């Protein structure tokens, strides 16, 4: 189970680093990573602060699983936090039924294609790994 926890922490460190990079240097093509309507208008456009906050949350998630991999703290309360993180990523994989997730209706935008190929499967994989980790550890 330590391997799963380490893998999760690596995934979250990578995602946090990506968000910090975007906050500092910007996003080269935002239409690939931010949901858009068919007319190309963004549903939301987070600023630097929002992007940094997401990076910080992802860093905290990485610490939760790094702790589970290395055992430097008691796991009691972290089990609840871990389950909550798993549900967050499961909800992300399912989506809002319109612009993101496996059940989205809008499938023609660049973001929608990337979401179907990479983002939603990654969110589902993360949630499955978390639930496996929590149920069998």
Rosetta blueprint (number, residue, H / E / L):
1 X L
2 X H
3 X H
4 X H
5 X H
6 X H
7 X H
8 X H
9 X H
10 X H
11 X H
12 X H
13 X H
14 X H
15 X H
16 X H
17 X H
18 X H
19 X H
20 X H
21 X H
22 X H
23 X H
24 X H
25 X H
26 X L
27 X L
28 X L
29 X L
30 X H
31 X H
32 X H
33 X H
34 X L
35 X L
36 X E
37 X L
38 X L
39 X L
40 X L
41 X L
42 X E
43 X L
44 X L
45 X L
46 X L
47 X L
48 X H
49 X H
50 X H
51 X H
52 X H
53 X H
54 X H
55 X H
56 X H
57 X H
58 X H
59 X H
60 X H
61 X H
62 X H
63 X H
64 X H
65 X H
66 X H
67 X H
68 X H
69 X H
70 X H
71 X L
72 X L
73 X L
74 X L
75 X L
76 X H
77 X H
78 X H
79 X H
80 X H
81 X H
82 X H
83 X H
84 X H
85 X H
86 X H
87 X H
88 X H
89 X H
90 X H
91 X H
92 X H
93 X H
94 X H
95 X L
96 X L
97 X L
98 X L
99 X L
100 X L
101 X L
102 X L
103 X L
104 X L
105 X L
106 X L
107 X L
108 X L
109 X L
110 X H
111 X H
112 X H
113 X H
114 X H
115 X H
116 X H
117 X H
118 X H
119 X H
120 X H
121 X H
122 X H
123 X H
124 X H
125 X H
126 X H
127 X H
128 X H
129 X H
130 X H
131 X H
132 X H
133 X H
134 X H
135 X H
136 X L
137 X L
